[in-house]
Amino acid sequence: MNTDPQTLTMAPPRLSDGGGELFGWGRRMRAERPVARDADGIWHVLRYADVQRVVSDHASFSSDPTAVLPGTARFRGSMLWMDPPEHQKVRRVISRIFTPKAVAELEPRVRRTAADLLDVAAGRTELDLVRDLALPLPITVIAEILGIPVSDRARFETWAARMVDALVLDPVTDPDAMKQVGAGSGEVNVYLLEHCRRRRDEPAGDLLSRLVTADVDGHRLTDREAMNFGRVLLEAALITTTMMITNTVECLDRHPGLAAEVRADRTLIPAVFDETLRYRPPILMIPRYTRGAVEIGGVTVPPRSLVKAWLAVANRDERQFADPDAFDPRRRPNPHIAFGKGVHYCLGAQLARLEGEIALNLLLDRYADIGITPGAALEYHPRNFFGVKRLPLTVTPV
C-alpha cells in the first residue's frame, strides 16, 4: 500500500468567481493528487470512481461524525448522519410515505404555489429569482405537506436564511461552526418537535402525522426522528431545490442558443436540469469518516479521518464524462452524482425535479425574455454549496 499522504499545498478555493477556480483546482487535483490530505488533516477525494466508493461503501466510510468532530453529538439522530442498519430502519418508514406516486400527487399543489408566487410579481420587469420564486417555492411546499399553519410560514423563511448562513461554515477550521449550526436549526427543531407530539395525540392528514404514526416491520419513528426528517426536508428545500433552479436559469443565460431551444421545445427541460446538476451541483461535497484504515486511489487513509468526497469535481471527471467542462444537456448517459448514491441517495430528488421543472415552465410561459440583469454582481455562497445568494433578472412579460 502507498502511505504517502500527498499533502495538499493549496486548500480548495472559494466560489467567489462562480466556480472557475474551484473547477481548475479540481482538474489539477484529479490529474496529480486525486486522494490528498490538506494542512488541517482533512482528506479530499476527487475522481468519480473514488467518490462513488466513498459515498456508497458504508462498511469503510461512516456518515456519523460524532467520533471525529467535536460538538456534533447534539445532532445524533439525523438521517443524514446515520449508518446502516439504523439508517435503513428509518428510511424504510419514510420511503413508504415519500413514494413516487405520493410526489406525483403533489404536482397541482406545486403548480399552484409557483403560480401564486409569480402572480405577486406580475407586471414587474425586474425579479430576484431567489427571493421571488426559487426560495419560497420549496419552503412553502414543504411547509404545506408537513402541515405547518400558514400563519407560521414567514417564520420558516427566517429560520431558513439562518440555517443556510450556518451550513456554509467549516466545522474544522471554525471552532464555533457547530454551535452556529445548532443555533440555526434549534428553533426549527423545537417547533417541529412540538408539532410531532401534537400529531401523535391528534393525527391529521399531513406528512408529520404520517411520520409519527407509520409502522414498517414493527419500527415506528420516534418524535425526534420525525422532527429530524422534517428539518432535513427543509434543509434540502433550501439547498437542493433553490440552487438547482437558480443554477439552471444562470446556465441558460450563459447559453442563449440553448435557452431558445428549450423555450421552443419544453421536453428538453428534464435533461437541462440533469445537466445543471452535473455541471453545477448544489452540494459541492459530502463528508464521510473512516472507520479504520482504508486504501482508496492507491493511498491509505488512517482511521477516524474526515474525508470530503467532492461531488462537484467528480462530476467533471474526464474519465467518466466526455468534454466534462461543456454544458451539454444532450449528453447520454449522464450518471452524475449530485444527489449522492447508495442508501443516502436523496429521498427528495424527485420532488426537487418536479418543483424545478414546474418553476422553469412557468417562467417561460409568463416571460418572453429572461436574462440576468446586465452589470449585476453575483454573490455566491462561499463554500459547501454551489449557488447565488441573489439572482437579479430582467424580464419581459408576455
Summary of the structure (lengths in Angstrom):
residues: 398
radius of gyration: 20.9
end to end distance: 63.5
largest distance: 64.9
contacts: 1278
relative contact order: 0.18
helix: 52%
strand: 12%
